[in-house]
Amino acid sequence: MTADFSSTLALVLAGGSGERFWPLSRPERPKQLLDLDGSGKCLLRLAVDHLKPLIAPDQIYISTNSLLAPAVREVLEELPEKAFLAEPSSKNTGGALVYTLARLLAERGEEACNSLTLAIITADQKIERRFCFHKMLREAVATAQKEEALVLCGIMPARAETGFGYIEIVRSLVTGPGKEKKQAWPVKAFHEKPDTARARRFVSSGKHFWNSGMIFCRFSVFMKELERVQPPMAALVHELARLFQKNQLEEASSLFSTLEAISIDHALLEHAKKLLMVRGSFSWRDMGTWHAVAEERTADNMGNVTVGESIALDCRDSVIWNASEKTEMTVAALGLSDIVFVVTDDAILAMHKDHAGDLRKVLDELKVEKKEEAE
């Protein structure tokens, strides 16, 4: 099978609330706009660069929100203005795709859209070995163009990771000399973040893969499945497109606000009639935790990562990150173990790595304090 990239659009999902890496990240600058790996480029810039040269700049669309749109445009100044699709409010990945597909439908018309193949990519992942990534893109797009299916990219798990979702295919893949030549395999089930024992079984099974979050499909197939599984969401796509064509943007924003915030996994993928998976053999990391950031950065011989004007003495496996723009600010840590210590101009976070999932509690408390101050 050969992929036709002339009819393929890349939809890069680049919304976010800026909570995961607070105080380094903020609502106006979430993780995909940060240089988390020390490469000098933010995750969004890297995500778009990975699509080249297979997908031309005028075939790349960025799904973001109105708060982030200015910063996103600044990062991707080579893309045309029409490439930036800013939702009026954040409605998770399900809402992002409803809004994006409605804008495409309004811009191009139904007949033209039905001839398109969509490559839906997330902007918060770290990918290496671009040649292997391009190989996966070719296989996924070619499969999507041939099959009446939604095509996912699964990553062979390198360890028993409890923080990722898993894709289970129908049979274990054969390895070694008899390695199977198929490009895509039917998906049997999704599994959300497992406990350690299940994660270990998944790693050894040969049929469980990390869910990369990437989706490939024809526009018509996506809409057909959406109409079958989520009729109100499908109807909303068409109604929003009608309002966009009439330039009734306030009405469109008001209508979009009625949509439930839901991930596309829960809204569609878990109920889809036909799902296929292609395997990604490239290096992949979901940059969603401080553990992932620490693994991407160069650590000292005690496992510590230091960024900015910062030092770590008698520390082990800690992240000491000085993001303050005050030149006289120095951050020092002594005798810490498995700690994340982040300093910005207006906030300081000291947290055990194992409590990273509880960071939202801090942000909720801050919101309560600000509300009480305002009153």
N, C-alpha and C positions, 0 to 999 in steps of 0.2 A: 504494500500500500504506500502511496505517495501523498504527502500532505500538500494541500493547496493553500498557501499563506496569503495569496492575493485576495481571498475572500474571508480572511480571519481577522477578527478584532480582538485585541487584548483589553480586558477590563481589569484594572489594578485597583483593588480595594484598599483605600488609604484613609479610612476614618479613624476614630478612636477618641477616648476621653482623657488620656494622659494620666491614668491612675496607677498603672502597673509599676512605673519607675519613679513615682513621686519621691522627693521633690525635683529630681532631674527632669522628669517629664511633667507637662502641664496640659490643660485642655487645649491651649493654643499651640502646643508643641509636644505631641505624644511621641511614643517610642519610634515610629517610622521616620520621624524627622530628626532623630538623634544619631550621632556616630557612636554606636554602642560597641563596635568591634575594634576600634582604633584604626580603621582603614582610611579615615579622612573623609568618608562619604556616609551620608545617612542611609538607612535601610531602604527608603523609597527610591533614592537615586540608584542604588544597587539593583533593586528589583526591575526598574525600567531598563537599565543597562544590560541586564541579562536577556532581555527580549530581543535585543539587536544581535545580528542583523536579520533575523528571520521575520520580524514584524516591523514594518516601517513606522516612523513617528506619527504619520497622519492616520495610522490605524490603531493607535494606543489611546485609551480613554482612562481617566483617573476619577474614581468614585471617592469623594471626600465629603466634608460638610462645610457649611458657610463660614464657621469660625476658622477652619484650617485653610480654606481656599487660598488666601493671599500667600501664606508660607509655602504651600504646595506649588503654586505657580512660580514662586521664586526659585525653588529647587529644580523645576523642570521647565525652564524658560524656553527650551527649544521646541516644546510642543505647542500646537496652535491653541487659541483661546477656547475653541469648541471642545477641546479634549477634557476640560475640567468640568465635571458634573458635581455640583455642590448641593447636597440635600439640605433642606431648610432645618431639619432636626434629625438627630441620630436615632435610627431604628434598627440597629444591629445589621448583620450581613443580609438578612432577608429583605429588610427595607431598602438597603443600599442597592440591591439588584432590581427591586421593583422600580425604584426611581430611575436608575440607569437605563433599564430596558425601555421605560416610558419615554425618556429623552431620545433614545435612538429611534424609537418608533415614530416619534413626532418629526424627527429630523430627516429620516430616510424613507418612511412609508413602509407598510406591512410587506409588500412584495419584495422590496430590496432587503429588508431585515431577514426574511425567511430564507434568503440565499447565503446568509452569514454564518460563520462558525465563530463561537465565542471561546476565548481562552481567559478564564477567570483566575486571576493571580492575587495572592495576598502580599502586602507590602511589609510584613513584619517577620520575614524569614531570612536566614543567612544561607546562601547557596554558594558552593564552590565546585570546581570542575565543570566549567561552563559548557565544554564540549558534550559532557554526559547529560547536562540539563537540556541542551538543544536536541540531543537524541530523543529524550523523553518527550519534548515538545512535538517533534515530528511524528512520533508514534501516537501520541494522544490526539493530536489534531486529525491525523489520517484515520484513526479509529472512529472519532466523533463524526467525521464526514461520511463514513461508510455505514455506521450502525445507528439504529434508532435508540440511542442510549445516552445517558449521562456518564461521562468518563472521568474517573478520579485518578489522582497520582498518589501512590502509596510508597513509603520509604521503608526498606528493610530495617527493622529495629536493630540498633547496635548495642542496646542494653535494656534492662528491665525498667523502663521509664514509666513512672506512675502519673506524670503530669500531662501526658498526651492522650488523644483519642486514637483508637485503632480501627483499621479496616480489616475485616475477615473475608478472605476469598474462599471459594468452594472447595479447594483442595490444596494440599501442601505442594509448593513448587519443588521440582527435582533440581538438585544441584550437582555439580561435578560434570564429568564428560557427557552425561545424558541430558544436560540442561535443556529444558523445553524452549522451543523457538517462538512460541506464541507471544504476541505483543500485549494482549489484554485478557483478563480473566474475570468471570462473573463475580460480583460481590455478594456475599452471603449475609453479612450483618455489620453493624457499627458497634463499637464498644467504647463507652466513655471512660474517663480516667480510672484504670483498674488499681486494685491494691497490689502490693509487691508480689504476693504469691501468684496472682493471675498474670501479672506482667511478665513474670519469669516463664510461665507456661506459654504465653503468647510468643515470646522470643524464640523458644525452642520448637514451636509448632511448624514453622515454615509457611504458614498461611495467614499470619497476622502482620499487618504493616502499619507504621505510623501514618496517620491521616495528615497530609501536607496542607489540606485546605484548598487545593487547586481543583478546578472543575473545567471540563472541556465538553462542549456540546454545540449542536446547531441551534440557532435562535428558535426555530420552529419546534424543535424537540423540547427545549426548555419550557416554552410557553404551553405546549400540549400537556406536559407533565404537571405544570403549575395549575392549569385549568382542571385537570383530573383530581389533583390532591388538595389544592387550595383555591377553589373557585373565586372567593372574594379577593384574594391577592391578584389573581389573573385579571379580574374585572377592573381592579384598581390601576393596573398597568395601562389598559386601554383608555380608561377615563382620564388619567393623568396625561396621556399622550394627546388626547383631544383638547385638553385645556392648554397644554404647551403650544399646540399648533395655533390656537386662538390668542396666544400671548396673555392668557389669564393666569398670571403667575401667583397672585395672592390666593385665588381660588384653589390653585394646585397645591400651594403650601398648606392651606387649611385642610384640604382633603387628605394630603399625605400625613398630617398630624394625627389622623384617626387610626392609622395603621399600628397594629401591635408590634412592639420591638421583639423580634425573634430571629434566631440564626437561620441561615439557609439550610443547615444540616437538619435542624428540628422541623422546619417548615416543609421541606421538600425531599431532601436526600434520603431520610429515614423511611420515606413512604413511596419512593420512586419505583416504577414497575421494572425498569431494567437499568442496572448500574454495572459498569465495567471498571476495572482498575488496570492502569499501566504502572509498571515499576520504575521508580526513579533511582538510578544508580549513582547519582551525584551526592556530594556531601551536603547535608541539610540540617539546619538547626532552627527550631522555633525560638526566636529571641523574645521570649515572654517571661523569663525569670532571671533573677540575679545570678543563679547558678550558670545559666547559659552565657550570660555576659562575662562572667569570670573565666569560663572555659575558652572564650574567644580571645581574651586578652592575655598578654604575656605575664606570667606570674613569677615571683621570686622563688628561691629554693625552699621556702616555707609555704608556698601555695598562695601567697598574698598578691592581690592586684592593686596597684596604686595608680591614680590618675590625677594630673594637676600637681600643684605644690603640696605634696603629701608624703609622709613617711610612716612606716610601720616597723615598730621595734618589738621583738619578742611576741610577734603575732603569728597566727596560723590560719590559713584558708579563709582570709577575710578580704573584703573589698573596701578600700579607703579611697573615696572619690571626692576630690575638691573641684567643684564646678563654679566656685566664686570668681567673679570678674574683678574683685578687689586685689590688686597686685600685692598688697602687703599681707594678704590672708594665707597663712600656712596651717595645714591640718596635720596633727600628729596623733598616732594611735599606739598604745603600749599595752601589751599583755592580752590582746583580744584573740578570740578563737571563733571562727564561723560567724563573723559579724559583718553586716553591711553598714558602712558609715559614710553618709553622703552629706556634703555641705554645699549650699548655694547661697546667693546673696540674701535671701529672705527666709531660709528654712534649713533645719538640720534633722537628719534621720539617723538614728542608731537602732539597729534591728538585727536580731538573730536571723540567719538565712532561712531557718525552718519556719519562720513566721511571715515569710514574704506573702503567703496567701491571705494573711490577715491584714494587709496594709489598708484595705478599704475601711476597716474599723477606725483607723486614724483619720482618714479623710472624712468619714461620716461625723466624727467628733469635732473636727475643725469646722465643718459646715454648721453644726449646731451652735458652736461658739460664735461664729460670724453672724448667725441669725440673731442670737441673743444680744450681741453688741449693736446690731442694727436697730433692734427694738428699744 
